[in-house]
């Protein structure tokens, strides 16, 4: 068990169906479209600083298994923060603080944290470089 995360992308048509489905909040109802339309661009495991980042940027408490729409600007600001922390580890506490939570993993600023930062920087830069304006992007987490 633990915090599993993802950046996911959907067609605009299915994003509308997703929003309606989430509003109904029926745990027994399957996705109203083929699951294969959900593209996963990044997966994380207990990378709670990313979870905290999206909670702050979106100004919401991220609900378990909820699709939270994100913008290109949200990802651009994340890449800037990742780059700054990767360059100067002393900025980690301020720019990408860890977040405690049930099964959220370590809150230490140790070698694993900075290895995650380096990897995330490369992945999120790639997401930005391949941003598709015809799609809708989401941050999703499950714990």
C-alpha positions, -999 to +999 in steps of 0.1 A: +000+000+000+011+035-005+007+067-024+005+059-061+003+089-085+000+097-121-002+124-147-029+113-171-043+127-203-077+123-220-094+135-251-116+166-246-147+146-253-139+121-227-128+147-202-164+160-203-176+125-196-150+122-168-162+154-151-198+142-152-188+108-139-169+123-110-199+145-101-221+114-099-197+099-074-211+064-078-184+040-067-201+011-085-202+029-119-173+021-144-157+048-165-182+061-191-157+055-219-130+029-227-102+030-201-078+028-230-084+064-237-066+074-204-030+079-213-006+077-184+024+101-189+040+097-155+036+074-125+050+080-091+052+060-059+052+078-026+066+110-042+046+131-017+063+163-026+046+161-060+013+154-043+018+184-020+028+206-050-005+199-069-025+204-037-010+238-033-012+248-070-048+237-074-057+249-040-075+217-031-072+188-008-065+160-033-091+134-029-083+097-033-087+085-068-100+118-081-089+132-114-077+168-108-073+189-140-040+206-144-027+231-169+004+235-189+013+265-166+010+242-135+035+218-151+058+246-162+059+259-126+066+224-114+095+220-138+109+253-126+107+242-090+122+208-098+151+224-117+158+248-089+158+220-063+179+198-085+205+226-088+204+237-052+192+211-027+188+238+000+157+250-018+139+217-013+121+226+020+108+258+005+099+249-032+090+212-030+083+203+007+074+168+016+039+159+029+030+135+056+001+112+051-010+076+057+012+055+035+028+086+019+063+074+025+094+093+037+094+130+045+132+131+046+153+152+022+177+124+015+194+108-015+161+091-025+143+124-025+169+140-047+171+110-070+133+114-075+137+151-082+162+144-109+140+118-125+109+139-122+126+168-138+134+148-170+099+133-171+080+166-166+102+184-191+093+157-216+056+161-208+059+199-215+078+193-247+051+170-259+021+189-246-010+184-267-034+213-266-062+191-279-061+170-247-070+175-210-044+167-183-049+154-148-030+147-116-044+115-100-035+098-068-045+067-049-036+056-014 
